[in-house]
Amino acid sequence: MTDSEKHGPTTGPQAPPTDPALLEALREHVHGALPTTIADLSALVRIPSVSWSAFDPAHVQRSAEAVADLVRSTGVFDEVRIVRSAVEGDTPADGAAEGVELGQPAVLAVRPARNGRPTVMLYAHHDVQPHGDDALWETPPFEPTLRGDRLYGRGASDDKAGVMTHVAALRAVYAQFGDDLDVGVVLFVEGEEEFGSRSFRTFLREQREHLAADVIVVADSDNWSTEVPAITVSLRGNTTFKMTVTTLEHASHSGMYGGAAPDAMMPMVRLLASLHDDDGAVAVAGLTAHEAPVPERSEDDFAAEAALVDGARPVGSGPVLSRMWFQPSITVTGLDVPSVANASNTLLPSVAARVSVRVAPGQAATEAFAAVEAHLRERVPFGARLELTEVDTGDGFLVDASGWAVQEARTAMSEGWGADPVEQGIGGSIPFVSDLAAEFPEAQILVTGVEDPDTRAHSPNESQHLGVLHRAVLSEAVLLARLQGRP
């Protein structure tokens, strides 16, 4: 494996090094507090804070309260609030008006800057994905389990480790500076990122005065490896929708009517298959790709990392990382059909699928959805009825890595990890980053994180590498301390 395969693209310029005595003091505090940090993370993992509408919202409320208590423990803030805003599209009111749907609870705390110091917003989210099939988990999903150097559990990494990175870094910095801390801090821990951040835009409008910052740190991304940190500089957008195909008024006997009456699965399969070409690349006119260089990665290395079974090969064309970072992809993430065990010999009258489209950075998600919708409607066979509902869209983002805040972050990461950070794209989506950039165009955005290639976020057996957590906390503490000294 070449150096570029191991370490990715060359990183940019760094700021001058941190004062050695300050760096050592932060290092000692973060290391000494690591058992407490892990215990606090474990307590958060035990709360099944799934924000999807089919799950109990009381768990998300309990998670918000637990996060608020942790934020209070830092000593940094005079007031910590749990805030809910109206879902985008509803009429914002006083939070109790009849007919107004509220989003999930977020945690917000603000410490104003003093003496001309900059303000930094620290973002993470405390909600988690559903855990899925219990049988696929090697340990209970909401019982944090330590195996080797990894803590297993749903949300252990995405993104409750991001929450704890902020909390532990603030504890370390406050232990060093106390009430002399002059850098402004806005801590914003969202409660519905995994459910589309439906009230995010309303929240931004309502809390704009409190959220304004010079630097925004989004702790919800990946690292190059467990030993090499990364700053994410590109994100794909996303559009998801429910696709329902109907051909019959009711189910019918497949022997009596099969061969003449079209069952719904037949056009559904044809429509889904039309979304890709024979190589597995997206075959929808109007979906664009972004052109940018990527580091080399062999298909064999990718196959091992992605856990392809023997004989399976990667899909698409072009450099592997370009396919994941800069090209569109379409995935069918769910089908509403009878299970094999419960299947009867009937023609299905209606079939539904959940479709997720990852959109290349630079293309609007609404434009991408329009292209996919046109593709599907032009190809509906047998006169079937096609409905596209529950549409969510979020734009991708290209980070400007030329500002002083990125240089400060590079130095902080180098000192916290003992390795220079790389700049990488990721195939995932964090749609609200573009919303933050639109609302605060002068702010510099840093997308960091605590994940690594073996984290398995959103999947069974999600885990957090504790060495990565340790280094991420130290890096963020160093960054905050450096901003304390920046005019």
N, C-alpha and C positions, 0 to 999 in steps of 0.2 A: 504493500500500500504506500502510495506517495505521500509526501508531506501535505499536498493540497487535499488529498482524500481525508487525511486525519484531521487537519486543522482548518480547512475551508478557505475562504477568500482572505486576502490580506486586510487587516484592520487599519483604521486611520490613525491620525495623530492623537497623542495623549497629553493631558495636562501634567505639570510638574508633580513630583512625588509628594505624598503626605508626610507631615512631620513624624519622624520615627517614634517619638515618645507617645504621641497621640495614637498612632497606628497600633502600637503595642498595648496601650490601655484598652482600646476597643477590642483587640484580639483576645485579651485575657477575659474581658467581660463576656463576650459572645461565647467563648469556649466554656467558661464556668457556668453560664446560664443555659447551656444546651439541654441538659436533662429537663429543666423546667419548660423550655420551648417544646420539646418532644411530648411531654406530658400534656401541655395545653393543646397541642395539635391533636393528640389522641382523643382528648375530651370533645373537641369539635367534630372529629370523625364519627363519634358515637351518635351524633344527632343526624338523622336521615333527612336532611334539608333539601329534598327534591322540590323544585319550584314549579314543576309542570302542573297543569290545572287538574289532572286526575289524582293528585296526591294531596295528603293532608297539609294545609298551609300552617297548621299549628307548629309543625316541626321547623319550618322556615322562621317563624316568629321566635321560637326558642333558640334557634341558631343565632339570630340577630341579637338577642339579649345576651347570649354568651359572648359574642364578639364585642359588644358594647362594654361588657365587664372587663374583657382583656384590654381594650383600648384605654379604659380608665386606669388600668394597672400600670400603664406606661408613665403616668405622672405628667405627661406633656400637655394635656388639655384641661381647661376649666369646665367644659361642658361637652358631653357626648350624647347625641340624639339618635333615636330610631325614627326614620322618616319614610313615609309612603306617599307616592304621587299617583295621579290618574294615568291610566293606560292611554297611550297615544291614540287620539281619535275621539276619546270621551271628553266631556267638558270638565276641565279642572274646577273644583269647587273648594269647599272647606274640608274635604276628606271624608265627609259624612253624608253628603247630599245623595238622595235616593237616585238610583240609576247610574251613578258614576262608579265605574270599575277601577279599583285601586290595584296597583302593582304590589309586588312583594316588598317586605321591609328592608331598607338599606340603613347602614350605620354611617353617620356623618359627624366629624369632629374637626374643629378649626382652631389653630393657634396662629394669630396674626404675626407677621414679620415685624422685626424691630431694627432700628439703626441701619436702614437701607439694605438689609439682606434680602435675598430672593425668597420666593415662596414655592414650595414643591407640593404637588398633589400626589398622594400615594393611593393607587387604585388596586383593589382585588375584589373577588366575589365569594360569598359564603354559601351560595346554593350549589347543588351538585346534580349530576345526571342520574336518572334511574339506574338501579344496579343490575337490572335484567334478570337472567336465569340464575337462580341460586346454585344450580348444579355445575355451572361453569366456574364458580369461585372455589379456590382451594382453601380459603378461610372465610369466615362470615364477613360480608361486605361492610357492615357497620360496627364491627368489633375490631379495632385497630390491632394488628398483629405484627410483631417485630420478627423478621427472619433475615439473619445476616445483617447487612447494612441497609435494609429497606423496611419501611413501615407500610403495611398493606391495608387497604380499605378504600371504600368509595369516597372520593374527595380528599384523600390523604395528600395528593399532589394538586389536583385541579379542583378548587384553587384554595383549599384551606391552608396549604403550605404557603401560598402567596400571602394570605392573611397573616400567618405567623411570621413571615419574613418581615412585614411592616412592623408588627407589634414588637418583635424581638430587637429589630434594629433601633426602634424608637426607645426601647428600654435601655439599650446600650448607650445611645447618644445622650439621653437624659441623665444617666448615671455619671456621664463625663462632664456635662455642662450645667445640669440642673436648671434653675430659673434664669441663668444667663444665656439660655438657648435663644438666639436671635433669629435664626432661619424660620420662616413661616412654614407651617405644615397644615395641609388639608388631608385628612384621612377619609376616604370614601370607599366603603365596602358594600358592593351591590348585592341584592338578594334574588336576582332573576336573570343573570347572564345566560344560564343554560336554557332558559325559556324565551330567548329572543329579546331580552331587555326592553320589554314592551312599554314600560313607563319611563324609560331612560331620557327621552327627549323632553318630556314634561318636567322631569326632575332637573335637568340642566337649566331649563328656563326659570323654574321656580327658585333654584338655589344658585343661580349664576354668580351673584355677588360673593357667596361663600366659597364657591369652587374655583374662582379665578386664581391662576398660578402662573409662574414663569416656566416651571418644569413640571411635566406630568410623567410619573413612573407607573407603567401598567405591568404589574407582576402576574402575568397570565400566559407565559409563552414557554419556549423550549430552550435547551442548551445544546451545544454541539455534541457534547459527551459528558460523562460524569466528571471529567477532569478539565474540560475546556469550556469556558462560558461563552455565551453568545448574546449579541444585541440583535433583535429582530428588526429588519429594515423593510420587509415587505410582507403583506398579508393578503390572502385572497378574500374576495367577497363571498357572499352566500345568498342564495334564494332557495327556499323550501316551499313545497306545496303538497296538497293532497289531490290526487288524481283519481277520479271515479269514472269507470266505464260501465255502461248499462245497455243491455240488449233485449231483456225480457221483462215482462210485467211480474213474473213469478218463476220460481224454479220448476223445471219439468223433468220427466223421466228421460234419462240420456239414451235409453234404448229405443223408446217410442219416437223421440223427436231429433236425436242426434244425427248429424249428417245433413240436416236441412236447416234446423234452427241454430243460429249462432249463439253459443254461450259467451258470457262476458270475458272469460279468460282468454279466448282466442284473439280478439282485438287488443286486449291489454298486453299480451305477450308480444304481439307484432309491434305495437307502439313503443314499448320499452326497448325492444331489440333495435328499433330504428335510430335510437339515440347514439349508437356507437357504430364505428366501421369494423371491418374484419380484424383489425389490429387492436381493437378496444379503445381507440381514440374517439373523442367526442365528434359526432357527425352532425352537428346542428349549425346551420348557416347563421351567421350573425354573432356567434360567440367568438371573442377575440383572445389572442395570447399577448403576453408582454415580452418584449425582447430585452434580455439582460444576461450578462455572463454568469455562469454558475461554476462552482468547483466540480471536479471530476468525482464520480462515484460509480463503481462498476455495478453491473446488473446482478452479479453474484453477491456482492456485499449488500446490495439493496434487498435481494431475495431473503438473505439470512435475517436482516433487520426487520423486515416486514412479515417474517414467519410464513413465507410461501411453502406449501406442501411440495414434496418431491414431484417433479414433472410440471408444476405450474410455472408460468413465465410472466414477467411484467408486461403490462399493456401500454399502448401508446407508442409514440416515437419521439426521437430527440433525446438529449441528455436526461438522465433519470431525475435529477433535481429540478430541471426546468419543467418537467411534467408535473411535479408536485408543487412548485412554487409559482410558476408563471403561466401555466396552461389551465384551461377550464377542465372540470371533471363532473361527471354525473353519476350519482349513486342512488340505487333504490334501497332505502333504509327500512322499509316495512311493507307488508302486503296483508290486507284483510281478506283472507280466504279460509275455508274450512281446513283444519289440520288434517294430516294424513290419517291419523287415528280415527277422526270423526267424519271422514269423507264418505258420502253416499253417491250412488249412481244417478246424479242429477246434473242438469245443465245449470250453471251458476247464472243467475239473472244480473248480478252486479258485482264488481270487483273494485277494490280501492287500493292505491299504493301511495306511500309517502316517498317523495323524490327530493333529493338534495343536490343542488347545483353549486359547485364551487366556481367562483367567477375570478378570472385573472385580474390582478391589480391594474387599474386604469380604465376598466369598463364599469359603468354604473350597473348595479344589481337589477334595477328596474328594466334597463335595456336588455340585460341577459334573460330575464324572465319573459319579456315580450318575444324574444327570439325563440325560446323553447316553446312557448305557447303557440306561436305561429307554426313551428315545425310539427307539433302534435296535431293541431287542428287540420292541417293540410293532409294528414296521413291516416285519419280515422277510417278504418275499414268497415264494410258491411253496414254502413249507416248507423253505427253505434252512437249512443249519446255520451259525450265527453264533458265532464265538469272538472274545473280546476278551482279549488277552494283553499282556505286557510293559508294564504300566501304571505310569507315573510321575506323581507329583503334587507340586506345589509351590505354596504360597499366595502371593498378592499381598501388598502392604504399602502402608500410608499413613504417611508420615513426619511426626512431630511437629516442625514447623519453628519452634516458639516458644522453644526453649532457647538458652542462652548460646553453645553451640558453633556453632549455625547462624549466630548474629550474628557470631561471630568469623570463620566461613568466608565470610560475605558481604563483610566488610571485606577479608579476604585475597584473595578473587577480584577485588574491585574494584581493588585495588592491583596484582594480578598481571596482569590483563587490560586495565586501563584502561577498563572498562565494568562497570556494575552487573550482578550475576547475576540471572537470573529463576528463578522456581520453576515447574517443569514436571512433567507426568506423562510416562511413556513407555509404549508399548504392549508392550514386551518384558517378560521375566520374569527376576527374580533371586531364585529361591525361598528360597535360604539366608538372605536378609535377615530373613525372618520367624523363621527358626530362631535367628539371632543375637539378635533382639529377645526371643524367649522365654527364651533362656538367660541373657541379660544385660539384664533389664528396666529397670535404672537407667541404662544407657548411652544416650548420644545418638548417633543414627546419621545420618551424612552420606553421601548417595549422589552421587558426582561422576563425572567421566570425561573421556576424551580424544577421544571420537568427535564427529562433526558430521554434518549431513544428507547429506553426500556420501561418508561413510566406506565404505559398502557392507559392513558387518560381516556375516559368514556367507555372503557372496555372492562371485562372481568379481570380481577386481580390487579387493579390499579395500585401503584405503590409510589412512595417517595423515597428517593435515595437520601439518606441522612447526611452523608458527606456533602452532597449538593446543597441541601438545606443550610448546613453550617456555613458553607462558603457564600451562599446567597445572602444570608443575614449579615455576615461580616462586610461584604461588598456594599450593601445598602447603608449600613452604619457608617462606613468610611465615606460614602458619597454625601450623606447628610452632614457629617462633620466637616467635609470640605466646603459644602455650601455655607456652613456657619462662618467660614472665613472669607467668603467671597463677597465683595462689595456689590 
